[in-house]
Amino acid sequence: MGITAKKLAEKLGISPAAVSMALNNKPGVSQKTRRLILDTAEKEGYDFYRISSKNQVIGTLYFVFFKKHGAVVMDTPFFSQLSDGVSERCKELGYKLNFYYVWDDDTLQKQIENIQYSDCCGIILLGTEMHAEDYRHFQKLSIPIVVLDVYFETIQANYVLINNVQGAYLATTYLIKKTQQQPGYLRSAYSIMNFNERASGFYNAIRNAGLSSSKSIVHRLSPSVEGAFLDMIEILEQKEALAKCYFADNDLIAVGAMRALKSRGCRIPEDIAIIGFDNIDFSNIVEPSLSTIHVPKKEMGKIAVDRLAELIRQPKAVPTKIEVSTHVIKRRST
């Protein structure tokens, strides 16, 4: 006769609760402990059949990318790391995963119906480009949903997102203390919720430092390296006034602007200091390396899957907003 879960816990000196979580493929134990429990259970002849039917995951989690105007490029390092986190946690919890793009066009309702009548048992909805009215199309679904990377004040739902206001505030405050100058703002030319929240953090920091927000020079740049580069070149050619330091809505904008400034002989940070937002991989290898706000992107993806798994088990759970904190990464661009 094979070992029981209780005996397995005694043998390993691990709590029965931890053994139960590992055997039932639930979160709450480290991967090292989970591996130890499963390997020992197999060696000691534990009867996995008795739990296999009870805990078999039925259905597929859908990671839905909502595309509205195409301003946000989904194959950037930021979204790649989010996707990695979602994929890793799904694998750990035993869920199948399907990546699914939804476009805001005349076929939107049909696209949502395709999800509704598929094997989908839960949705992680990447809402970076969404507005509140866009989400209402998904509210009719009876499928559990976690909204990732955006928050709507007027809609009760489950959210996982960055604390954008905090991050922009920290970046701008650091810039003011470091340079003793009035920061300018390299603001995205495209309006999305994340960037609007970062604008709030930027201006909060300006006002709290006793500076006038109207005196901050603002340049509207495309939220991509090439787009920001071309936009900044145009600004330089038109000889617009420049600030001594800038906060950028994301690292892509920061890097594009830095390229443009350097191409016109500007020294960074001696002439102009710049700090970005997101801490994407190549922000550490550009020249000079980019000061930025770190966002735990992979962890955000994992948290979203964990929350969705809870909703699948407890459909009537109270909606929650999970906001991930940020911190400043100091490098050579400031």
Backbone torsions as a table, in degrees:
resi	resn	phi	psi	omega
1	MET	NA	134.5	-177.6
2	GLY	-72.9	166.9	-178.8
3	ILE	-69.2	149.2	175.8
4	THR	-93.2	166.7	179.2
5	ALA	-63.1	-38.0	179.7
6	LYS	-64.1	-45.5	179.1
7	LYS	-66.0	-34.9	178.8
8	LEU	-63.2	-41.5	178.2
9	ALA	-63.4	-42.4	179.1
10	GLU	-65.1	-41.7	-177.3
11	LYS	-63.4	-40.6	-176.5
12	LEU	-89.4	-10.3	-176.4
13	GLY	67.8	32.8	-178.5
14	ILE	-117.4	149.0	-177.5
15	SER	-62.8	145.5	176.3
16	PRO	-56.5	-33.6	180.0
17	ALA	-63.9	-42.1	179.5
18	ALA	-65.4	-40.8	177.9
19	VAL	-62.5	-43.0	179.2
20	SER	-62.1	-43.1	179.8
21	MET	-63.2	-40.5	-179.3
22	ALA	-68.7	-45.5	-178.2
23	LEU	-66.6	-30.9	-177.4
24	ASN	-97.2	12.9	174.9
25	ASN	56.5	45.2	179.4
26	LYS	-112.7	153.9	177.3
27	PRO	-69.4	165.1	177.4
28	GLY	123.7	-8.6	176.7
29	VAL	-130.2	151.8	-180.0
30	SER	-68.2	159.6	179.0
31	GLN	-63.5	-34.8	179.0
32	LYS	-63.9	-45.9	179.3
33	THR	-67.1	-41.3	179.0
34	ARG	-58.9	-44.2	-179.2
35	ARG	-64.2	-42.1	178.8
36	LEU	-60.6	-46.3	-178.6
37	ILE	-63.5	-46.6	-177.4
38	LEU	-66.7	-40.8	179.4
39	ASP	-65.3	-42.6	-180.0
40	THR	-67.7	-40.7	179.2
41	ALA	-59.6	-42.9	179.7
42	GLU	-65.4	-43.4	-178.7
43	LYS	-65.8	-34.7	-177.3
44	GLU	-89.9	5.8	174.0
45	GLY	79.9	29.1	177.6
46	TYR	-62.4	140.6	-177.2
47	ASP	-86.0	92.5	-179.5
48	PHE	-70.3	-19.5	-175.4
49	TYR	-63.1	-32.2	-175.2
50	ARG	-67.0	-21.9	179.4
51	ILE	-108.3	-11.3	-173.4
52	SER	-63.9	-43.4	-178.6
53	SER	-72.3	-33.0	-178.4
54	LYS	-68.6	-36.7	-173.0
55	ASN	-109.9	11.9	179.2
56	GLN	-63.9	126.3	179.4
57	VAL	-77.1	122.0	-178.9
58	ILE	-108.1	128.3	179.2
59	GLY	99.0	179.8	-173.8
60	THR	-128.8	140.3	171.1
61	LEU	-82.5	135.5	178.1
62	TYR	-106.2	124.7	171.5
63	PHE	-97.0	102.6	-171.4
64	VAL	-98.5	122.9	177.0
65	PHE	-98.6	112.6	-179.9
66	PHE	-89.2	121.3	-177.5
67	LYS	-111.4	117.3	-177.8
68	LYS	-103.3	-63.3	-178.3
69	HIS	-119.5	0.4	175.9
70	GLY	75.2	8.6	-178.8
71	ALA	-70.4	-30.3	-179.3
72	VAL	-95.5	119.7	-179.4
73	VAL	-84.6	121.7	-172.5
74	MET	-82.5	-7.1	-179.6
75	ASP	-100.7	24.6	176.4
76	THR	-80.5	164.2	177.7
77	PRO	-56.4	-34.0	-179.9
78	PHE	-58.6	-53.2	-176.6
79	PHE	-74.2	-27.8	176.3
80	SER	-63.0	-42.6	179.9
81	GLN	-70.7	-37.0	173.1
82	LEU	-57.2	-47.2	-178.8
83	SER	-63.4	-38.6	178.2
84	ASP	-61.0	-42.5	179.1
85	GLY	-63.5	-42.0	178.0
86	VAL	-62.9	-46.2	-177.5
87	SER	-63.1	-45.3	-178.0
88	GLU	-62.2	-45.0	-178.0
89	ARG	-69.1	-36.9	176.6
90	CYS	-59.9	-42.8	179.1
91	LYS	-62.8	-42.2	-179.6
92	GLU	-64.9	-35.2	-177.7
93	LEU	-91.5	-3.3	176.4
94	GLY	85.2	17.7	178.7
95	TYR	-92.9	141.6	166.5
96	LYS	-75.5	151.6	-176.6
97	LEU	-132.1	135.8	177.1
98	ASN	-125.1	125.8	174.1
99	PHE	-87.1	131.4	-171.3
100	TYR	-141.0	125.6	178.6
101	TYR	-98.3	133.1	176.6
102	VAL	-119.7	128.2	-178.3
103	TRP	-106.2	137.2	178.4
104	ASP	-80.6	83.6	178.5
105	ASP	-142.5	-164.4	-175.9
106	ASP	-65.4	-16.7	-177.9
107	THR	-99.3	10.7	-174.3
108	LEU	-55.0	-48.2	-177.5
109	GLN	-62.4	-38.4	177.8
110	LYS	-65.4	-39.4	178.8
111	GLN	-62.9	-40.9	179.4
112	ILE	-68.3	-37.9	176.9
113	GLU	-63.9	-35.7	177.4
114	ASN	-59.9	-37.0	176.2
115	ILE	-69.4	-45.3	-176.7
116	GLN	-57.3	-37.3	-175.7
117	TYR	-102.3	19.9	175.9
118	SER	-98.2	-164.6	177.1
119	ASP	-89.2	17.0	-177.1
120	CYS	-66.9	128.3	177.9
121	CYS	-112.6	-4.0	179.1
122	GLY	-174.8	149.3	-175.4
123	ILE	-124.5	129.9	162.8
124	ILE	-100.6	114.4	-172.7
125	LEU	-104.3	108.6	178.3
126	LEU	-77.2	105.2	-171.3
127	GLY	-104.3	25.0	-175.7
128	THR	-52.0	-39.7	-178.3
129	GLU	-95.5	4.6	-173.3
130	MET	-84.3	153.6	164.9
131	HIS	-116.0	168.6	-174.5
132	ALA	-56.2	-40.5	-178.6
133	GLU	-66.2	-25.7	177.2
134	ASP	-70.1	-38.7	-177.2
135	TYR	-67.6	-26.6	-176.9
136	ARG	-60.5	-24.3	176.3
137	HIS	-64.7	-28.8	-177.3
138	PHE	-89.2	-17.1	-176.1
139	GLN	-63.9	-24.4	-178.3
140	LYS	-73.8	-16.1	-178.5
141	LEU	-69.9	143.7	175.8
142	SER	-89.6	5.0	-178.4
143	ILE	-87.2	136.0	176.7
144	PRO	-59.6	139.4	-177.1
145	ILE	-132.6	136.3	167.1
146	VAL	-116.5	124.6	-179.0
147	VAL	-91.2	125.7	-174.5
148	LEU	-110.6	132.7	170.8
149	ASP	74.3	22.9	173.7
150	VAL	-162.3	157.8	178.5
151	TYR	-142.7	136.2	178.8
152	PHE	-117.2	116.6	-177.7
153	GLU	-58.1	-33.5	-171.9
154	THR	-89.4	-1.4	-175.1
155	ILE	-124.1	124.9	177.3
156	GLN	-81.8	116.4	-178.4
157	ALA	-158.4	-178.2	176.5
158	ASN	-101.1	125.2	-173.2
159	TYR	-126.4	145.1	166.8
160	VAL	-131.7	122.3	-174.4
161	LEU	-155.2	171.5	177.4
162	ILE	-80.9	147.3	168.7
163	ASN	-81.7	82.1	-174.4
164	ASN	-65.0	-40.0	-179.6
165	VAL	-61.9	-45.9	179.1
166	GLN	-60.2	-47.1	-176.4
167	GLY	-61.6	-46.4	179.7
168	ALA	-66.2	-36.6	177.8
169	TYR	-63.3	-46.1	179.6
170	LEU	-61.9	-43.3	-179.1
171	ALA	-63.3	-45.9	-176.9
172	THR	-69.3	-40.7	177.6
173	THR	-62.3	-43.1	177.2
174	TYR	-61.1	-42.0	-179.2
175	LEU	-62.7	-43.3	179.8
176	ILE	-62.8	-46.1	-178.8
177	LYS	-67.2	-36.7	-176.8
178	LYS	-72.5	-41.9	-172.4
179	THR	-102.5	-18.9	-174.6
180	GLN	57.4	33.5	-179.0
181	GLN	-126.7	161.7	174.1
182	GLN	-76.6	117.0	-178.0
183	PRO	-71.2	142.8	167.6
184	GLY	-92.4	176.9	-173.7
185	TYR	-132.8	118.6	171.8
186	LEU	-91.8	91.5	-169.9
187	ARG	-98.1	142.4	179.6
188	SER	-60.9	136.5	176.4
189	ALA	-73.3	-15.3	178.9
190	TYR	-105.4	133.1	-177.6
191	SER	-90.6	111.9	170.4
192	ILE	-129.8	163.2	-172.5
193	MET	-58.9	-43.0	-179.0
194	ASN	-57.7	-46.3	-178.3
195	PHE	-68.7	-34.8	176.8
196	ASN	-63.5	-39.5	178.1
197	GLU	-68.0	-36.4	178.1
198	ARG	-67.2	-34.3	175.3
199	ALA	-61.3	-40.2	178.0
200	SER	-61.6	-44.5	179.1
201	GLY	-63.2	-40.9	179.2
202	PHE	-60.7	-51.4	-176.2
203	TYR	-71.4	-30.8	173.9
204	ASN	-60.7	-43.5	-179.8
205	ALA	-66.0	-39.9	178.1
206	ILE	-59.4	-50.3	-177.5
207	ARG	-66.1	-40.9	-178.6
208	ASN	-68.0	-19.5	176.1
209	ALA	-87.0	1.5	179.1
210	GLY	80.8	17.9	-179.6
211	LEU	-100.7	160.0	178.9
212	SER	-89.9	122.9	-178.5
213	SER	-63.9	-26.6	-179.2
214	SER	-70.7	-16.4	-179.0
215	LYS	-91.5	-2.7	177.0
216	SER	-79.7	124.7	178.5
217	ILE	-74.8	129.2	-177.7
218	VAL	-119.6	128.5	173.4
219	HIS	-116.3	131.9	177.2
220	ARG	-91.9	117.8	-177.2
221	LEU	-125.8	150.4	175.7
222	SER	-64.6	141.7	-175.5
223	PRO	-82.8	51.6	175.0
224	SER	-147.8	160.2	-177.5
225	VAL	-61.7	-51.9	-176.8
226	GLU	-66.8	-42.1	179.5
227	GLY	-63.7	-44.3	179.1
228	ALA	-64.7	-39.1	177.9
229	PHE	-59.1	-50.0	-177.9
230	LEU	-65.8	-40.9	179.0
231	ASP	-64.3	-40.9	-178.9
232	MET	-69.9	-35.7	175.9
233	ILE	-59.3	-42.9	179.4
234	GLU	-63.1	-41.1	178.5
235	ILE	-62.3	-42.2	179.7
236	LEU	-67.4	-39.5	179.8
237	GLU	-66.5	-30.8	178.2
238	GLN	-84.0	-0.5	177.0
239	LYS	56.6	40.8	174.5
240	GLU	-68.8	154.7	178.4
241	ALA	-62.8	143.0	-179.6
242	LEU	-117.4	147.7	174.0
243	ALA	-85.5	166.5	177.3
244	LYS	-83.7	-15.3	178.1
245	CYS	-157.1	154.8	-176.3
246	TYR	-139.7	143.2	162.2
247	PHE	-99.0	132.7	179.1
248	ALA	-110.1	143.2	-177.5
249	ASP	-60.2	-31.2	173.3
250	ASN	-152.5	171.6	-177.4
251	ASP	-66.1	-32.1	-179.7
252	LEU	-62.8	-44.6	176.6
253	ILE	-62.6	-45.0	-178.5
254	ALA	-59.8	-46.4	-177.1
255	VAL	-67.1	-42.0	177.9
256	GLY	-62.2	-42.7	178.8
257	ALA	-66.2	-39.9	177.8
258	MET	-60.8	-42.9	178.6
259	ARG	-59.2	-44.4	-179.0
260	ALA	-65.1	-45.6	-179.0
261	LEU	-63.1	-43.3	179.5
262	LYS	-64.4	-36.2	-179.6
263	SER	-65.7	-17.7	178.6
264	ARG	-106.2	17.3	173.9
265	GLY	85.9	9.5	179.6
266	CYS	-79.9	134.5	178.5
267	ARG	-93.6	134.3	178.9
268	ILE	-119.8	121.6	12.1
269	PRO	-100.2	5.3	-173.7
270	GLU	-57.6	-44.2	179.3
271	ASP	-91.4	-44.6	179.8
272	ILE	-140.5	125.6	176.3
273	ALA	-95.7	146.6	-177.8
274	ILE	-138.9	137.8	172.4
275	ILE	-128.0	139.6	-178.8
276	GLY	-106.4	-157.1	-177.8
277	PHE	-153.2	128.3	173.2
278	ASP	125.7	-31.2	-175.9
279	ASN	53.8	53.3	174.4
280	ILE	-70.9	162.0	-168.8
281	ASP	-53.9	-46.4	-172.5
282	PHE	-80.8	0.3	177.1
283	SER	-65.3	-20.8	180.0
284	ASN	-87.8	-12.9	-174.8
285	ILE	-114.4	-5.4	172.8
286	VAL	-69.8	164.7	-178.6
287	GLU	-119.0	117.2	-5.0
288	PRO	-74.9	160.0	179.1
289	SER	-60.2	144.9	-168.5
290	LEU	-93.0	122.7	166.9
291	SER	-66.3	143.5	-172.9
292	THR	-161.1	178.2	174.5
293	ILE	-103.5	124.1	-179.0
294	HIS	-80.9	130.9	174.6
295	VAL	-119.2	124.0	179.1
296	PRO	-75.2	79.2	-168.9
297	LYS	-66.1	-48.3	-179.6
298	LYS	-62.6	-40.5	179.5
299	GLU	-63.5	-36.5	176.7
300	MET	-59.3	-43.0	178.0
301	GLY	-61.4	-41.8	179.6
302	LYS	-66.7	-41.1	179.0
303	ILE	-61.7	-39.6	179.5
304	ALA	-62.2	-41.7	178.6
305	VAL	-66.3	-43.0	178.8
306	ASP	-58.9	-44.7	-179.6
307	ARG	-65.7	-39.9	179.0
308	LEU	-64.6	-40.6	177.7
309	ALA	-60.5	-38.4	176.5
310	GLU	-63.3	-41.3	-179.0
311	LEU	-67.6	-34.0	177.5
312	ILE	-65.2	-39.4	178.8
313	ARG	-75.9	-34.4	-176.8
314	GLN	-130.4	80.0	-174.1
315	PRO	-58.4	-23.7	-176.5
316	LYS	-98.2	16.2	179.0
317	ALA	-61.0	146.8	-179.1
318	VAL	-65.7	131.5	178.6
319	PRO	-58.6	141.9	-177.9
320	THR	-132.8	153.9	172.8
321	LYS	-114.6	115.7	179.6
322	ILE	-105.9	115.5	-176.2
323	GLU	-111.2	122.2	-175.2
324	VAL	-90.0	128.9	-177.6
325	SER	-75.9	163.6	-177.6
326	THR	-129.2	169.8	171.8
327	HIS	-153.2	161.1	-176.6
328	VAL	-79.0	134.2	169.7
329	ILE	-107.2	114.7	-176.4
330	LYS	-92.1	120.3	178.3
331	ARG	-132.1	-159.1	-166.4
332	ARG	-86.9	-8.1	-179.2
333	SER	-77.8	-6.4	176.1
334	THR	-123.3	NA	NA
